Amino acid sequence: MAHYAFMDNENNVVVQVITGVDENETQTDENGNTVGGSTEAWEQFYQNQIWNSGRYCKRTSYNAATTGYRGKYAALGDIWNGTEFVSPPTIEPIDEP
């Protein structure tokens, strides 16, 4: 079972994570075309879906912490930096006198 993260197109912030098809699987769409077979093919497939609203799609993995795959498993609010998912910077509260 694979997971895919969707980022907004302005700031690359993760806005949704879904369970999808494993990258090595293929399926036939309603037009008889074969889809899938690679990470890139499934990312493109999900990115092109009408329900996606034009958001950017990248595969993410629960095993990222041990394999290093794209940094970490993507969570809502994380940032895609072009290579990996990273947590947003923490902003420390300012103590008022």
C-alpha positions in Angstrom: 0.0 0.0 0.0 1.5 3.3 -1.1 0.8 6.8 0.1 0.8 10.0 -1.8 1.1 13.6 -0.5 -0.5 16.6 -2.3 1.0 20.0 -1.9 -0.3 23.5 -2.7 1.3 25.0 -5.8 2.4 28.2 -4.0 4.4 27.1 -0.9 4.8 23.3 -1.4 2.9 22.7 1.9 1.3 19.3 2.3 -2.5 19.7 2.3 -3.6 16.1 1.9 -2.2 12.5 2.1 -4.0 9.6 0.6 -3.5 5.8 0.4 -3.0 4.8 -3.2 -1.7 2.1 -5.5 1.8 0.6 -5.0 4.2 2.0 -7.4 5.1 -1.3 -9.1 1.4 -2.1 -9.9 -0.4 -1.3 -13.2 -4.1 -0.9 -13.8 -6.3 -0.3 -16.9 -8.3 3.0 -16.9 -11.8 3.5 -18.4 -10.3 4.1 -21.8 -8.3 0.9 -21.9 -5.0 2.6 -21.2 -2.4 1.0 -18.8 -1.5 3.4 -16.0 1.1 3.1 -13.3 4.1 0.8 -13.1 6.4 3.4 -11.4 6.5 6.0 -8.7 6.6 8.8 -11.2 3.7 7.3 -13.2 1.4 7.1 -10.2 2.4 10.6 -9.0 1.4 11.9 -12.5 -1.8 9.9 -12.5 -3.0 11.3 -9.1 -1.8 14.8 -10.0 -4.0 14.7 -13.1 -7.2 13.6 -11.4 -10.0 16.2 -11.5 -10.6 16.0 -7.8 -7.0 17.0 -7.2 -7.6 20.7 -8.1 -4.2 21.1 -9.7 -2.2 20.3 -6.6 1.3 18.8 -6.8 1.7 15.1 -5.9 4.7 13.1 -4.5 4.9 9.6 -3.1 5.6 9.3 0.6 6.5 6.4 2.8 5.9 5.2 6.4 9.4 3.6 6.2 11.1 6.9 5.4 12.7 7.2 8.8 14.6 4.0 8.3 15.2 4.1 4.5 15.6 7.8 4.1 13.1 7.8 1.3 12.2 11.5 0.8 13.2 12.4 4.3 10.1 11.4 6.3 6.5 10.4 6.0 4.6 13.5 4.9 2.2 15.0 7.3 -0.2 17.9 6.9 1.7 21.2 7.1 5.0 19.6 6.1 7.0 21.2 3.3 8.3 19.6 0.1 11.7 21.2 -0.5 12.2 19.5 -4.0 14.0 16.5 -2.6 12.3 15.5 0.7 9.5 16.3 3.1 10.6 18.5 6.1 8.7 19.8 9.1 8.0 23.5 9.1 10.2 25.6 11.3 9.0 26.0 14.9 8.3 29.5 16.0 9.0 30.1 19.6 6.5 32.3 21.4 7.7 35.7 22.5 7.5 36.3 26.3 5.8 39.6 27.0 7.1 41.6 30.0 
